[in-house]
Amino acid sequence: QVQLVESGGGLVQPGGSLRLACAASGFNFTNYYMHWYRQTAGREREFVAAITSEGVVIQYGDSVKGRFTISRDNAKSTLYLQMNNLKPEDTGVYYCNRPLGSYWGKGTLVSVSP
C-alpha cells in the first residue's frame, strides 16, 4: 500500500536550517506530483510547497517563499524540503502529501526556538 514516511525534523535555533525527507513506497513515485504541508499551533493545515513528477517546482506558500526549497530524487523515491532561515513561526508538524488519492504521511515535528 501507499506509504509516506517523513523524517528530519527536530529542534533548531532561529536562523538555522533543517532538511526534511519523505520516503515513499507502495507506488511508482516517479509518476506523481508531491506536496509538503504543515500544521502550526492554532492554525489549519497549511500548504508549503508543490513539485511536479519531473522535479519542476510549482509553487511555494507565501510564508516560506525564498527560504524553503522543495526537491525530489526519483531514483530514491524520496521528496525533500530544505528549510533555511527558520523562524519560530515555522514551528509545527510537517507532512508529505501525494495529492492524487489524498495520501498523507504521519508528519515530522519541527521546533524553532532559541
C-alpha positions in Angstrom: 0.0 0.0 0.0 1.0 3.6 -0.3 3.3 4.8 2.5 4.9 8.2 3.1 7.3 8.4 5.9 8.7 11.8 6.9 12.0 12.3 8.7 14.5 15.1 9.6 12.5 17.2 12.0 14.0 18.4 15.2 14.8 21.4 17.4 16.7 24.3 15.8 17.5 27.9 16.7 16.0 30.8 14.8 18.0 31.4 11.6 19.0 27.7 11.4 18.3 25.1 8.8 16.8 21.7 8.5 16.3 19.2 5.7 13.2 17.1 5.7 12.8 13.9 3.8 9.8 11.9 2.8 10.4 8.3 1.8 7.7 7.0 -0.5 6.8 3.4 -1.1 3.9 1.3 -2.5 3.5 3.2 -5.7 5.6 4.5 -8.7 6.9 7.7 -7.1 8.2 8.9 -10.5 4.6 9.4 -11.8 3.2 11.7 -9.1 3.2 15.3 -8.2 4.0 15.7 -4.5 3.4 18.4 -1.8 4.6 19.5 1.6 2.1 20.8 4.1 2.5 21.9 7.7 0.3 22.4 10.7 1.3 25.1 13.2 -0.2 25.9 16.5 -3.7 27.2 16.3 -3.9 27.1 12.6 -5.3 24.8 10.0 -3.0 22.6 7.8 -1.2 25.0 5.5 0.3 24.4 2.0 4.0 24.7 1.9 5.3 23.6 -1.5 4.5 21.5 -4.6 6.6 19.8 -7.2 5.8 18.0 -10.4 6.6 14.4 -11.1 9.7 15.5 -13.1 11.0 17.8 -10.4 9.8 21.2 -11.6 8.7 23.4 -8.6 5.1 24.5 -9.0 4.6 26.8 -6.1 5.5 27.8 -2.6 3.3 29.1 0.2 3.7 32.8 0.8 5.2 32.4 4.2 8.1 30.2 3.1 9.0 31.8 -0.3 12.7 32.5 -0.5 13.5 30.3 2.5 12.3 26.8 1.7 13.2 24.6 -1.3 11.3 21.5 -2.4 13.1 18.9 -4.4 12.9 15.2 -5.2 15.1 12.2 -6.1 13.0 9.8 -8.2 15.7 7.2 -8.1 15.4 7.1 -4.3 11.6 7.7 -4.2 12.2 10.5 -1.8 10.8 14.0 -1.5 12.8 16.7 0.3 12.2 20.1 1.9 15.3 22.2 2.6 14.3 24.9 5.2 16.7 27.8 5.7 16.5 30.9 7.9 13.9 29.2 10.1 11.7 31.3 12.3 9.7 30.5 15.5 6.5 30.7 13.5 7.7 27.8 11.3 7.3 25.5 14.3 4.8 22.7 13.6 4.3 19.3 12.1 5.3 18.9 8.5 3.5 16.5 6.3 4.3 14.8 3.0 1.3 14.5 0.7 0.5 12.8 -2.6 -2.5 14.8 -3.8 -3.8 12.2 -6.2 -5.6 9.8 -3.9 -5.0 12.2 -0.9 -2.3 10.2 0.8 -0.5 11.6 3.8 2.4 10.7 6.0 2.3 10.9 9.8 4.4 14.0 9.9 7.7 15.2 11.4 7.9 17.8 14.1 10.0 20.9 13.6 10.6 23.2 16.6 12.3 26.6 16.1 13.3 28.1 19.4 16.2 30.0 21.0 
